[in-house]
Amino acid sequence: MQTLAQLNLPHLAVEDAAFAADPVSHFREARKTNPWIAASDIGYWVHDYQAIRDLLSQDDKFRPAYDGIVEIMGARGTPWGRFTEEQLISLPPEQHAALRTTFARKFTPRFANQLRPMMRETITRMLDEWAPRERFDFEEFAANFPITIMFTLVGAPVEEIPGIRSSLETLGLAFSMDKSRIPEIHEGYERLERLVQRIIAERRASPDKGTRGDLLDLLIETGDEGNVPERQLQDLVIFFFVAGYDTSKNVLTYTLRLLLDRPDLYERCARDHEYCRKVLDESLRLFNPGSVPRFTDQDVVYRDVLIPKDTMIWFTLNISGRDETAFEDADTFDPDREIDPATRPIPFSLGKHMCLGQHIARAQLQEALHQIAQRLHDPQLAGEYGWRPYPGAWGLKGLPIAFTPTDKTPEPA
Ligand code: HEM
């Protein structure tokens, strides 16, 4: 058996812009030296689909490394540092299990479906405002989409969307671990915290509390039933804003980028609501924003390699669907591909931290894509785009498009 330190591992410059522009090629190159793990200045990277599955399923051997990110950023003891270390995903195992169990039973596909009419109305309103422009930066539109939906689902005042959006942008960049961003991260976090404290207090005091059936009602009711402390409830609502923002934005933006090259599939999305689900599943296989950070909580042996306790490991969920050893024609965008259950894509992770909002995320993306394809006809790339830092909430930076607006739903073919 060898230890990690004894292995001849490729070293990846994950913080470089060139890496963010094409991580798949870099990981494929790294595979030639070691088939499943690589090193970097900020920890090790497990990039093989099967290794990610095998290791991420062993929850008891790993702990989320968000406290490590706070440490690297020198933010211990600050409000953002406290939140990052105490948010649902970072809690010690028993506390995490108790809080997650309280809420998880409510986050069903059924609840997500109940929210669909609210989501549809919100997207229609957004498209009424954006579609007449005939060209815009799709990433900017997509940034407004999860936040507008989240504001609707928790009954927050829409005038505050621009300020909170800029807070969420900043908080997303915290994971690129650039310390110079710390002052803006603190400012962004505190603005979001004030909003969340206010909407919870206002809802508690409101006569229609519990009758709206929205996400905030559900969170408050469930929290009260489970005697969840107010601070934890606030942290959870803040976490929902953060967890659902650049994930959903970046997936929607990337999906449109794929469809710009496949007008036939785009048109089908306009006609076929169910087909949008398939397109999104396939898009989530090819890309998603998340690299999952963990520390080993004990010595871990895998493929005859000893990974010592307290090693920082990143799981590259975001490109795990591009692993050619697990997926045939891994780079081909084919929403009709047959998925083998043994190699199911894992964009929402595995194990006890698997995304709690995945049904909401899927529902809002499906509703959005269907209406976008109806309202923005024949979209074309109208300029250049770049890439956001990797790791972090990775994804496209900007996506200028031009299109013909239509306010009519196309007839089924
Ligand atoms: C396409 C959009 C999304 C993607 C790709 C995504 C992905 C993920 C991933 C990979 C994790 C695991 C992180 C880790 O283990 O370190 C996660 C956790 C989580 N996500 Fe999402 N997410 C999305 C949208 C959302 C939305 C919209 C919400 C809320 C409405 C949400 C709420 C959560 C929560 C609460 C957790 C933590 C669960 C726990 O620790 O028990 N996510 N998500």
Residues whose N, C-alpha, C, O or C-beta is under 5 A from the ligand:
A	BS01	HEM	L88 I89 R100 F240 A243 G244 T247 S248 V251 N288 G290 V292 P293 P347 F348 S349 K352 H353 M354 C355 L356 G357 Q358 I360 A361
